Amino acid sequence: MALVYATMNHDHAAVLEGLRGVLGNGVSLLGCSAQGVACNERLTEDGFALGVLGLGGSDLRCAIGVERQVQDDSRNKGRRLAQTLKRNLGEAPKVVVLFYDPLCGADVEAIIEGVRLEVDCPLVGGGAGQPWGAPHGTFQFLENEVLAHGLLGMALAGPFTSEIDLCHGTVPSGITSVVTKSDGNKILEMDGRRAGDVWRETTGCRAEDMLDQSHFATWALGVEVTGPGGQTECAIRGVFGFDPEACAISLQAAVLAGSRVMLHHRTSEKILEGTAKMAANLAARLIDRRPWAVLGFECAARTFPFLGQAKTCKEHHQLRATVAPVAPWLGMVAWGEIGPCAGRPAFHNYSYPLLVLTD
């Protein structure tokens, strides 16, 4: 199969047609639009960027699947996708990679819950992207089809191992609140007060800042997640919208009433420190193993819009040099990420999950 990322400037149907013409009908195509693409030593969010990673060989087994209109009944569609992947693979997968439309209103945590009902292997992935700015729409690629509102999966099996790590780069404010009222992907109240009022009071922003994407790129919401062993960590979530009438904040995943949350502030220094720590951790775990492919899913609000082009490219070069300097590397600049948290897969924003496939 071939994994494909492309920026939004392209005629995506023509891109898939061109790839199919060269690769032939025996190779599956899967992927999505992205804000930017990293391919080996190159990383860009400018112009017509296209990245492709080929997977094959007699020992590697691969299956792909799709669910449509994933904003409706997200949990069951996650479960159905996992069932399709297991059936097409013919065995339990060793790792599953997910791609989804982040702008259609799907509950990504519900998708993960559904997938986990069928498979217990590691999960990693990202939300399809678009250029930085006001949300307009994203696309997902399956064979020769370009679709929206989709959930795609890739399952791999064979004689390999994998390592997954994740970094954030946020500083907790120290002020904890409890979600007291929510409605799906909207937080309506925290500590019995309107969520937007609590947000403004904590961040010190003006009312008009609540409609500014650059404001939401600076602040994040840490949601406590409890793992299967009882351990607790924070999944970092970004706010994707503000409802002035209800004074509510909207996320890419539901946060249930009773959840403990804390505002986090982001700095470029903490982001780069987190990436360096993740690189060192992975390098230590990869001793005596040869990486043969790396997939990255870096948040779109970390890269050029926040770190700037020079720091983003330096981050990528240093990470690659530490973890897997010669392995084929394909990364997407994603609008939402799936990676580990408290011993289980979880939905994140402002994060950088990395999947390393090794002998």
C-alpha positions as CSV (number, residue, x, y, z in Angstrom):
1,M,0.0,0.0,0.0
2,A,0.9,3.7,-0.3
3,L,0.2,6.3,2.4
4,V,-0.4,9.7,0.9
5,Y,-0.5,13.2,2.3
6,A,-1.2,16.3,0.2
7,T,-1.7,20.0,1.0
8,M,-5.1,21.5,0.0
9,N,-3.8,23.3,-3.1
10,H,-3.9,20.1,-5.2
11,D,-6.6,18.6,-7.3
12,H,-6.6,15.6,-5.0
13,A,-8.5,13.3,-7.4
14,A,-5.8,14.0,-10.1
15,V,-3.0,13.2,-7.5
16,L,-4.6,9.8,-6.7
17,E,-5.1,9.1,-10.4
18,G,-1.4,9.9,-11.1
19,L,-0.2,7.7,-8.3
20,R,-2.5,4.9,-9.4
21,G,-1.2,5.1,-12.9
22,V,2.4,4.5,-11.8
23,L,1.8,2.1,-8.9
24,G,-0.8,-0.1,-10.6
25,N,-4.0,-1.7,-9.3
26,G,-2.3,-4.0,-6.8
27,V,-1.3,-1.2,-4.4
28,S,-3.9,0.3,-2.0
29,L,-4.0,4.1,-1.5
30,L,-4.8,5.7,1.8
31,G,-4.3,9.1,3.3
32,C,-5.6,12.6,3.7
33,S,-5.1,16.3,3.2
34,A,-2.6,18.0,5.6
35,Q,-1.5,21.5,6.6
36,G,2.0,20.4,5.9
37,V,4.1,17.4,5.0
38,A,7.4,16.0,6.4
39,C,9.3,13.6,4.1
40,N,12.7,12.4,5.3
41,E,14.8,15.5,5.7
42,R,12.2,17.9,4.2
43,L,9.3,19.6,5.9
44,T,7.0,22.3,4.4
45,E,3.6,23.9,4.7
46,D,4.1,26.0,1.6
47,G,2.9,25.4,-1.9
48,F,2.0,22.1,-3.5
49,A,3.4,19.6,-1.0
50,L,2.9,15.8,-1.5
51,G,4.4,13.0,0.5
52,V,4.1,9.3,-0.2
53,L,5.4,6.3,1.8
54,G,5.2,2.8,0.3
55,L,4.8,-0.3,2.4
56,G,5.2,-3.8,1.0
57,G,7.1,-7.1,1.1
58,S,6.1,-10.7,1.6
59,D,6.3,-10.5,5.4
60,L,4.2,-7.4,5.9
61,R,0.4,-7.7,6.0
62,C,-1.8,-4.7,5.7
63,A,-5.5,-3.9,5.7
64,I,-7.5,-0.7,5.2
65,G,-11.0,0.4,5.9
66,V,-13.4,3.3,5.9
67,E,-16.5,4.6,7.7
68,R,-18.5,7.6,6.3
69,Q,-20.4,10.4,8.0
70,V,-18.4,9.7,11.1
71,Q,-20.0,12.6,13.0
72,D,-23.1,10.4,13.3
73,D,-22.8,7.5,15.8
74,S,-19.1,7.9,16.1
75,R,-18.6,5.1,18.6
76,N,-20.3,2.4,16.6
77,K,-18.5,3.6,13.4
78,G,-15.2,3.2,15.2
79,R,-16.1,-0.3,16.2
80,R,-17.3,-1.2,12.7
81,L,-14.0,0.1,11.2
82,A,-12.0,-2.1,13.6
83,Q,-14.1,-5.1,12.6
84,T,-13.4,-4.4,9.0
85,L,-9.7,-4.1,9.6
86,K,-9.6,-7.4,11.5
87,R,-11.6,-9.2,8.8
88,N,-9.5,-7.8,5.9
89,L,-6.3,-8.5,7.8
90,G,-7.3,-12.0,8.7
91,E,-5.6,-11.7,12.1
92,A,-5.1,-9.4,15.1
93,P,-3.3,-6.2,14.1
94,K,0.0,-5.2,15.8
95,V,-0.7,-1.5,15.2
96,V,-3.6,0.6,13.8
97,V,-3.3,4.0,12.3
98,L,-6.4,6.2,12.1
99,F,-7.2,9.3,10.0
100,Y,-10.4,11.3,10.4
101,D,-12.2,14.5,9.4
102,P,-11.7,16.9,12.4
103,L,-14.2,19.5,11.2
104,C,-17.3,17.5,10.8
105,G,-18.2,17.3,14.5
106,A,-17.1,13.7,15.2
107,D,-16.3,12.8,18.8
108,V,-12.8,11.4,18.5
109,E,-12.8,9.9,22.0
110,A,-16.0,8.0,21.0
111,I,-14.2,6.7,17.9
112,I,-11.3,5.5,19.9
113,E,-13.6,3.8,22.4
114,G,-15.4,2.0,19.6
115,V,-12.1,0.8,18.0
116,R,-10.9,-0.4,21.4
117,L,-13.9,-2.7,21.7
118,E,-12.4,-4.8,18.9
119,V,-8.6,-4.4,19.0
120,D,-6.2,-3.9,21.9
121,C,-3.1,-3.0,19.9
122,P,-1.5,0.4,19.9
123,L,-3.5,3.2,18.1
124,V,-2.0,6.3,16.6
125,G,-3.1,8.8,14.0
126,G,-4.2,12.3,13.1
127,G,-7.0,14.6,11.8
128,A,-6.8,15.6,8.2
129,G,-5.6,19.2,7.7
130,Q,-6.1,22.3,5.8
131,P,-4.1,25.6,5.6
132,W,-3.8,27.4,8.9
133,G,-6.7,29.8,9.4
134,A,-10.5,29.7,9.7
135,P,-11.8,26.1,9.4
136,H,-13.2,25.3,5.9
137,G,-12.9,21.6,5.3
138,T,-10.6,18.6,4.9
139,F,-10.4,15.6,2.7
140,Q,-9.6,11.9,3.2
141,F,-8.2,9.6,0.5
142,L,-9.3,6.0,-0.1
143,E,-8.1,4.3,-3.3
144,N,-9.2,6.7,-6.1
145,E,-11.9,8.5,-4.0
146,V,-11.6,11.8,-2.3
147,L,-14.2,12.1,0.5
148,A,-15.0,14.3,3.5
149,H,-16.6,13.4,6.9
150,G,-14.6,10.1,6.8
151,L,-12.8,7.8,9.2
152,L,-10.0,5.7,7.7
153,G,-8.0,3.0,9.2
154,M,-4.8,1.1,8.4
155,A,-3.9,-2.1,10.2
156,L,-0.5,-3.7,10.1
157,A,0.7,-7.2,11.1
158,G,3.9,-9.2,10.5
159,P,7.3,-9.9,12.1
160,F,7.9,-6.3,13.4
161,T,7.7,-4.4,16.6
162,S,6.7,-0.7,17.2
163,E,7.4,2.1,19.6
164,I,5.0,5.1,20.1
165,D,5.7,8.2,22.1
166,L,4.1,11.6,22.4
167,C,5.0,15.1,23.6
168,H,3.0,18.2,24.3
169,G,4.9,21.3,25.5
170,T,2.4,23.1,27.7
171,V,2.6,24.7,31.1
172,P,-0.3,24.1,33.5
173,S,-1.8,27.2,35.1
174,G,-2.4,25.4,38.4
175,I,-6.1,26.4,38.4
176,T,-8.3,23.3,38.4
177,S,-12.0,23.4,37.4
178,V,-14.7,20.8,37.2
179,V,-17.0,20.5,34.2
180,T,-20.4,20.8,35.6
181,K,-22.5,20.8,32.4
182,S,-21.7,19.6,28.9
183,D,-23.5,18.8,25.7
184,G,-21.6,16.5,23.4
185,N,-18.5,18.3,22.2
186,K,-19.4,21.5,24.0
187,I,-18.5,22.5,27.5
188,L,-21.3,24.6,28.8
189,E,-20.3,25.2,32.4
190,M,-17.2,24.8,34.6
191,D,-17.6,25.1,38.4
192,G,-21.3,26.0,37.9
193,R,-20.4,29.1,35.8
194,R,-20.5,29.6,32.0
195,A,-17.5,28.0,30.5
196,G,-16.6,31.0,28.3
197,D,-16.7,33.3,31.4
198,V,-14.3,30.9,33.3
199,W,-12.0,30.8,30.2
200,R,-11.9,34.6,29.9
201,E,-11.3,35.1,33.6
202,T,-8.4,32.5,33.7
203,T,-6.7,33.7,30.5
204,G,-7.4,37.4,30.8
205,C,-8.6,37.6,27.2
206,R,-11.2,40.1,25.9
207,A,-14.5,39.0,24.5
208,E,-13.3,39.6,20.9
209,D,-10.3,37.3,21.5
210,M,-12.6,34.4,21.9
211,L,-13.2,34.5,18.1
212,D,-9.5,34.8,17.3
213,Q,-7.8,31.5,16.3
214,S,-4.4,32.8,17.4
215,H,-5.7,33.1,21.0
216,F,-6.8,29.4,21.0
217,A,-3.4,28.5,19.6
218,T,-1.7,29.9,22.8
219,W,-4.0,28.3,25.4
220,A,-5.1,24.7,25.8
221,L,-7.3,22.7,28.1
222,G,-5.8,19.8,30.1
223,V,-8.4,17.1,30.7
224,E,-7.6,14.4,33.3
225,V,-7.6,10.9,31.9
226,T,-7.6,7.8,34.1
227,G,-5.9,4.7,32.6
228,P,-6.7,1.1,33.1
229,G,-4.3,0.8,36.0
230,G,-5.7,3.9,37.8
231,Q,-2.9,6.2,36.7
232,T,-4.0,9.8,35.8
233,E,-2.5,12.0,33.2
234,C,-3.7,15.1,31.2
235,A,-4.8,14.9,27.6
236,I,-4.2,18.4,26.1
237,R,-7.2,19.6,24.1
238,G,-7.6,22.6,21.9
239,V,-10.7,24.8,21.7
240,F,-12.1,24.7,18.1
241,G,-14.8,27.2,18.6
242,F,-16.8,29.5,20.9
243,D,-20.6,29.8,21.1
244,P,-21.3,33.4,22.1
245,E,-25.0,32.8,22.7
246,A,-24.4,29.9,25.1
247,C,-21.0,31.2,26.2
248,A,-19.7,27.6,25.6
249,I,-16.5,26.3,24.2
250,S,-16.3,23.5,21.6
251,L,-13.8,20.7,21.3
252,Q,-13.1,17.8,19.0
253,A,-14.1,15.3,21.7
254,A,-16.8,15.2,24.4
255,V,-15.7,16.1,28.0
256,L,-18.2,14.5,30.4
257,A,-19.7,16.4,33.4
258,G,-17.6,15.7,36.5
259,S,-14.3,15.8,34.5
260,R,-11.4,17.8,36.1
261,V,-9.8,20.2,33.7
262,M,-7.0,22.8,33.9
263,L,-6.0,25.6,31.6
264,H,-2.5,25.2,30.1
265,H,-0.3,27.9,28.5
266,R,2.0,27.1,25.6
267,T,5.5,28.3,24.9
268,S,7.9,27.5,22.1
269,E,10.6,26.6,24.7
270,K,8.4,24.0,26.3
271,I,7.4,22.5,22.9
272,L,11.0,22.1,21.9
273,E,12.0,20.7,25.3
274,G,9.2,18.2,25.0
275,T,10.3,17.1,21.5
276,A,13.9,16.6,22.7
277,K,12.8,14.5,25.7
278,M,10.6,12.3,23.5
279,A,13.5,11.8,21.0
280,A,15.8,10.8,23.9
281,N,13.2,8.4,25.3
282,L,12.6,6.7,21.9
283,A,16.3,6.4,21.2
284,A,16.9,4.7,24.5
285,R,14.1,2.2,23.8
286,L,15.3,1.5,20.3
287,I,18.7,0.2,21.3
288,D,19.7,-2.8,19.1
289,R,16.6,-2.4,16.9
290,R,16.6,-1.1,13.3
291,P,13.8,1.4,12.5
292,W,12.5,0.8,9.0
293,A,9.8,3.4,8.9
294,V,8.6,6.4,11.0
295,L,5.2,8.1,10.9
296,G,4.7,11.4,12.6
297,F,1.5,13.4,13.4
298,E,2.5,16.8,14.6
299,C,-0.2,19.3,15.6
300,A,-0.8,22.1,13.1
301,A,-0.9,24.7,15.9
302,R,2.7,23.8,17.0
303,T,4.5,24.2,13.7
304,F,4.8,27.3,11.4
305,P,1.9,29.2,13.1
306,F,3.5,29.0,16.5
307,L,7.2,27.9,16.3
308,G,7.8,29.5,13.0
309,Q,9.4,27.8,9.9
310,A,13.0,27.9,11.1
311,K,12.3,26.4,14.6
312,T,9.9,23.8,13.1
313,C,12.4,22.6,10.6
314,K,15.2,22.5,13.2
315,E,12.9,20.5,15.5
316,H,12.3,18.0,12.7
317,H,15.9,17.6,11.8
318,Q,17.1,17.0,15.4
319,L,14.3,14.6,16.1
320,R,15.0,12.5,12.9
321,A,18.8,12.6,13.7
322,T,18.2,11.2,17.2
323,V,15.5,8.6,16.5
324,A,15.9,7.2,13.0
325,P,18.4,9.2,10.8
326,V,18.2,6.8,7.8
327,A,14.7,5.2,8.0
328,P,12.0,6.4,5.6
329,W,10.1,9.1,7.4
330,L,6.6,10.5,6.5
331,G,4.9,13.0,8.7
332,M,1.7,15.1,8.5
333,V,0.9,18.4,10.1
334,A,-2.4,17.3,11.6
335,W,-5.6,19.0,13.0
336,G,-5.9,16.7,16.0
337,E,-3.9,13.7,17.2
338,I,-4.3,10.2,18.6
339,G,-1.7,8.8,20.9
340,P,-1.0,7.3,24.3
341,C,-2.2,8.8,27.6
342,A,-2.3,7.1,31.0
343,G,-1.6,3.8,29.5
344,R,-4.3,3.9,26.8
345,P,-4.9,5.6,23.5
346,A,-6.5,9.1,23.7
347,F,-7.4,12.1,21.7
348,H,-5.0,15.1,21.9
349,N,-4.3,18.5,20.5
350,Y,-1.1,20.5,20.4
351,S,0.8,17.2,20.6
352,Y,3.3,15.2,18.5
353,P,2.7,11.4,18.5
354,L,5.5,9.4,16.7
355,L,5.2,5.8,15.5
356,V,8.5,4.0,14.9
357,L,8.3,0.6,13.1
358,T,11.3,-1.6,13.7
359,D,12.7,-5.1,13.1
